[in-house]
Amino acid sequence: MSGSVPVSGTSQRNTDLERIVRDELKWSMSGFAKRVRERCAATGQPRSVSTSTVSRWCAGAHPGPDLAAAACYVLTQACKRPVTPEHLRWPPEDVRVAEQALQYGDLTHAVRMLSRLWQMDAVPGSASVRAMPFAATPPALEALVMLPDPEIAGSGQRRVTVADIELLDAHTDLYGRTDARHGGGRFRSVFAGFLAAHAVPLLEGGYSTGRGRRLLGSVADAVLALASMAYDDQLPGLAQRYDVQAMRLAQAIGDRGRLARGCIHQARLAAVRGDGREVLTHARSAVVAATGSPALVRAYVAVTEARAWAYNGDAGQCRAAVERARAAFNRAGSGSDPRWLAWLDRPELEGQAAWALAMAGLVKEGRQALKVAMGLSPERTRDSVELLITGAELARLRGDRAEREELLARAKTTAQHLKSRRLARRLADAAAGGPLHDF
C-alpha cells in the first residue's frame, strides 16, 4: 500500500515537491522514494514506497499521515530548513488527525491516532486541539459486535515489562485523583505528554498476548481518563476522538466492561448536543455491553441508564434503573471488580442517582439519595460541587429559594480553586435560575 490519498475533483500537479526534489536536492524520484522508505523503517512503521508512489504525489495525490511525516522529515533534514505538509500543499497534520481519529479502524490505526493526539494535546492550550470539531458521527457499533482481535502480541525490539505497565497505571491513578480535586483543565497536557513519551514505545514494543491484553487495557484506562478531562475542559471534539480509540483498544482485548465505559462517555457527549434519543441509545448500549460483567460495572451502567431516562423525562424508568444500580452495587465488592472503577463508591453512586432523580422531578427520593452522597470524600472537590448544584436544584423544585441560594453560594466557594470550564458554566446556568440540563 502506498498510503496515497486521491484528490477529489481536478488535481493540480505538485510543482513544489518536484522543485525541491529535482531542482534543489538533485535527487531522482527513486532516490527520494528510497529515503522515505528508509525513514519509515527507522521509525518502526515500514511502508512500501516506490517511484510510482512519489510520481503520484507529484501528480497531485496526497500521502497518508505517516508517509507525509516521513517525507517531510527527509526533506527537512536534506534542505536544512523546515519542510512542512503546508509547504508541499498537503493537508496540515492536525487536520488529518482530526479527521482520521474519528475513524474506527484496526489496532495499528488506533495506536497511530493516539500517538498523534497525545503529541498535540501535550501542548498547553493547543489551538489545534481546541479547534477539533465535535462531529455528529454514528456510534462505533463495531465495538459492540466485533470479536476480540485474534493476535495482539507485539513484535517490537523493546520488551515490555510488568513494571512498565505498573508505571502507566500509577500515573493514570495519580492524574485521576488530581483531576477530581483540581479539574480537568489543569494537568491534562502533562498527562498527555507522559503518555506520548512512555506509552507509545510500549505499544510499539515486544510483548506476549497475555501481557498485551494488560497493556492495551491500561492504555485504554489512561485514554478514557484523558477523555474525561477533555470533557471537563469543554473540549467535546477531543474527548470524542479519545473515546473512539479507547473503545477500539477495549474491543481488541474483548473487555466488555471498558467498552461499556466508552458507551457511557458517548452518552455524555450526546447530551452536549442535546440529543435525548442519542443519550439513551448510548446508555442502553452500555447496559448491553456490560452483560456478564462484574456487579460494580453493572451498577455503573444502570445508574447511567437512570440518568439517560431522566434526561428524556421518564420518571418511572429512571426510578427502576436507580433500583437496579443499587441492587448491583450491593452485590459488588468481590475481587472481580475492575481497578479502573475503584472510585465508584456508595456516595458516588447515590450522587449520580440524586442527579437523575432530581432531573426526573422525584424530589423526595432525590433528597434521600443526596444525604447518602454527602458522605463523599472531601478530596473529590469537583464532585462535591456537583452535589451542591444537585441540592440547589432539589431546593428549587421544592420552592425553597433561601436553601437554593445558600447551596449555590457554597458551590461557588468550593469551586473557586477548580479549573473546570464545564462546572463554571453549570454554576452560571444554576445562578441564572434555570433547571438542570447538563448530563
N, C-alpha and C positions, 0 to 999 in steps of 0.2 A: 504494500500500500504506500503510495507516495505522500498521502496526507494533504494533497492539494484540494482546495475547495473551489468549484467552478464559480465564476462571477455571473450573476444574473444579468440579463439584458446584453447589450453590446459591450464587450470588454475592450479596453484600450491597452495597447502594448506598454509594458513597464519599461520605459526607456531609462528610468532612474537606476534600476537594477543592472541593466545592460551596461550603462555608462560606468558604474562603479567596478563591475567585474571585469569587463573587457578593456575599457579605456584607462581607468585609473590603476587597477591592480595588474592588468595584463594577464589575466587568468583565462584559461579555456573554460567552457561550461562543464566539461567533465572534471577539470581540476577543482572547480568550485563545488560540484556535487560531492566529490571525494572528501573535501574538507568538512562539509556539512555532515556527511555520513560519519566521519571520524568523531566529530563533536557529539553527535547523538550517542555513539557507542561509549564515549568517555563519561557521559552523564548517566549511564546505565539504562538508556532508552533507545536501543538500536532501531533504526529506521532504514528502509530501502530508499535511497536517494540516488537517482541515475541522471544522466544527461537529459533525458526526456522530461524528468521531473522539473529540472531547472528551466528547460525550454518552455514548459507550461507556465511557470511563474513569469517568465519574460513576456509570454503572450497575454498575461493578464490574470491568470489564476492566482488565488490566494492560498498559501500554505496553511496547514493547521497550526495551532499554537506552539506545539513542540518544535516543529520544523522552522517556524518563524523565529522562535527564540534562538535555535541553533544557528540559523543563517545570519541573524543579526549579531550574534556573538562572534562568529567567524569574521564578518566584515568589520566589526568594531576593532577587533584585535589587529587585523591586517591594515586598516586605514589609520589606526591610531587616533581615532575620534569616534564619538558615539554614532552608531547607525541604528536607528530605531525602526519599528514597523511603519511609523508615520513617514519616515524618510523614503521608504520604498512603496508608499501608497497602499500599505496593507492596514487592515483594521487594527487599532491600538489593542495591546494585550488585555487591558482592563475591560474593554468592550467584549472581546472574545470570551473572557472568563465569565462575565455577567450573563452571557447568552448560554454558554455551554454548561455552567454549573447548575442550570435548571434541568439538564437532561439526566435521565435515569439510565446510565449506561452500564458497562461492565466494571469489574473491580479496578482494572487499570485506570479507567476514566475517573472513577471516584477518587482514587489516590492522587491522580494528577490535578483534579479540580481542588481538592483540599489543600494541596501544596500551594497552589496559586492563591486561593482565598486567604490562607494564613499569611502569606507574604504581603498581600495587600492590606489585610486587617492589622498587621503588626505596626503599621504606620499610624501613629495617633492622629485622629481627625482626618483620615484619608478621604480626599474628595471622591475618589473612585468608589470607595465603599459606600459613602453617603449618597452617591448618585445611582446606586443599583436600583433598578425599578422593581416594584412589587408586582410580580406577574400573575395574571389570572390563569394559572396553569391547572390542568386536571390533576387530581391526586395521583401519586405514584402507585397505581394499583398493582404494578408488578411486584411490589414489595410484599403484598399480602398473598399473592397467588403463585409466585415462583418458588421453586425448590432452592435449598441452600446450594452454594457453588460446590461442584464436585472436587475441586482442587484449590486449596488456599495456601499451600505451603510456599514459602519464599525461597528463591534461589540466589539471592544476592550474596556478596562476599562477606559483609558484616554479619556476624552471628548474633541474633537477638537473644538476650538472656532474661531470666526472671527478674533480675534487678532492674533492667531497662524498663520493663512493664510496670514494676512497682513504683519506679520514679514517676512514670506517667500518671499512674493512679493517685499518687500522693499530691501531685500538682493539681489534678482535677479536683480533689477534695479541698485543697487549700483555696483555690480560686472560687470554688462553690461557696465555701464559708465566707470568703471575702465579699463575694457578690451579695450574699444575703445580708451582710452587715453594712456595706457601703454603696451598693448599687452596681448595676452592670455597665455603667458608662465610665468607670474609673480605671479598671485594670484589665479590660478585655484585650487591648492591644499587646500588653505584656504577656498574657497567656498565649495569644496567637503567635507571638514571636518565639516563645518557648516551643510550641508545637512545630513551627517551621524548622527550628534547629534540632529538636530531639525526635519528634515523631516521624518526620519524613525519612531519615536514614533507617529507622526501624522498619517502616513499611516497605522500603526498597531492599531490606536485608534478607538474611537467610534464617529460616525457621521451619519447624515441623508443622504438620497440620494441627496438632493439639496446641502448640504454642501460638500458632497463627490465629486460632479461634480466640484465645485470650487476648492477643494483641489487638485484633480488629474490634473486639468488644470494648476494650479500654479506650481505643481511639474514638469509637462511636460515642462513648460516655463524654469524652472531652469535647467532641464536636457539638453534642446536644447541649452541654453546659455553655459553650460559646453562643449557640443559637438563642438560649435563654437570655444571655447578657445582651445580645443584639436586639432582641425583642424589648428588653427593659430600656434600651437606649433609643427606642423608636426607630429601628433600622429593620423593618419587616423584610425588605428585599434581601439583605444579608442573612437574616435568620432563616428565610425560606430556602436559600441555597445550602446553608449548613444542614438543615433538616433533611433535605433530599439526599445528600451524600451520606449522612449518618444512617439513614434508613437503608441505603444500599449496602453499607458495611454490615448492618444487623441482618439483612436478608442473606448475605454471603455465608454467615455462620449459623443461620437458622434460629436466631434469637428472637422469639415472638414477643417477649416482654419489652425488649428495646424497640422493636417495631411498633408496639402499642404506644410507647413513649413518643415516638416520632409522629404518630397519628394525633396524639394529644396536642403536640406542638402545632400541627397543621390546623387543628380546630381553633386554637388561639389566634392564629394568623387569619383564618377565615373571618373571625369576629372583627378584625381590623377593617375588613371590607364591609362589615355589617350584613353579611350573608348568613342569615339564621339557618337556612336549609343546609348550607355547606358546613356550618359549625356542627350541626347534628350528624351529618354524614361522616365527618372525620371522627367524631366522638364514638359513634356506633362502630366505625371501623376499628377503633382501638379496642372496643369490647370483643369484637370478633378475633382480632389478633391475639388477645390475651387469653383466649380459651385454653385451658390446661396449664396456664402459668401459675406461679406461686400466689398464695392468697393476697399478699401485700400488693402485687401488681393488679390483681382483680379489684382490690379496694380502690386503687388509684384510678383505674379506668371507669369504675362505677361512679365515683364522685365527679369525675369529668363529665360523664353522661348526664348526671343530675344538673350540672351547670349548663350543659347544652339544652336540656329540656326547659330549664328556667329561662334561658336566653330566648327560647322560642315561645315562652308564655304558657307552658303546660305544667301547672302546679301538681297535678296528680302524678304524672310520670316523674317529675322532679322528686317528689317525696318518696316514691317507690325506689328510685335509684339511690337516694341517700341511704335508705334502709339496707339495700344490697351492699353498699360500700361499707357500712358499719358491720354488717354480718361477716363480710370477707375480712375486714380488719381484725375482728375478734378471733378469727381462725389463723391469723398470721403469727409471726414470732418464731418460726422454726428456722433451722439453718439453711433452708432453701430460699429464703428471701434474698433478692439480689442486693449487693452492696450499693449499687447506684441509686437505690430507693431508700436508703437508710434515713434520709431526712423526713420521710413520711411517718410522723408520729401521730398520736391521738389529737393533740392541739391543731396540728396542720390539717388533718382530715376534717375536723369539726370546723375549722376556719373556712375551708372551701365549701363545706356543707352550709355554713351560715350564709355565705355569699349567695349560694344557689337558692336557699330558702327565702332570703330577702328579695332576690330578683323575682322569685315566683309569687311574692306577696304573702308568704306564710310567716307572719311576724312573730307569733308566739314560739313556733318551732325554731325560727332563726335566732331568737334571743337565747333559747336554751343551748343551741349549738355554740353560740358566741361565748357563753360563760365558760364552757369547756376549753374553747380555743384560746381564751385569755391566759391559759397556763403556758403559752408559748415561751420558749427561751428568749431572754432579752437580747441575746446576741443576734437574733434574726430581726434586725431593725426594720428592714423593708416589709417583712410580713406583719410586723406589729402595726405599721402604718396602714396596711391593707385592712387589718381587723378593725382599726378605729374608723376607717371610712365605711366599712360594713355596718358598724354600730351606729354611725351617724345616719346611714340610710334607713336602718330599722327605726331610729328615733323619728325620722321624717315621716315614715309610713304611719307611725303612731300619733303624729301631730305634736310631738314634744320638741318644740323649737329650741328651748334652752339646752336640753341634753344634746341635741344635734350640734349646736354651735360649740358647746364645751368639748365634744369629741373631735370636731374638726380642728379646733384650736390645738388640742393635744396632738393630733395627727401632724399638723403643720410644724409644731415644735419638734416632734420626734424625727421628722423628715429633713430638718434643716441641714444636716451633715451628709445626707444621701445625695448621690449623683445619679438620678433616675429621671429621664425625661418623661417616661410613662407615668410615674407616680405624680410628678409635678402637674401633668395635665389632668390626672384624676382628681387631685386636690383642687385644682382650679374649677373643674366641672362641678364638683361637690359644693364648693363655695358659692357657685352661681345658682344653686338651688335645684338643679336638675336631678332626675333619678339615676340610679346605676345603669350603665350601658357598656361597661368595659369588661370583656370576658376574662 
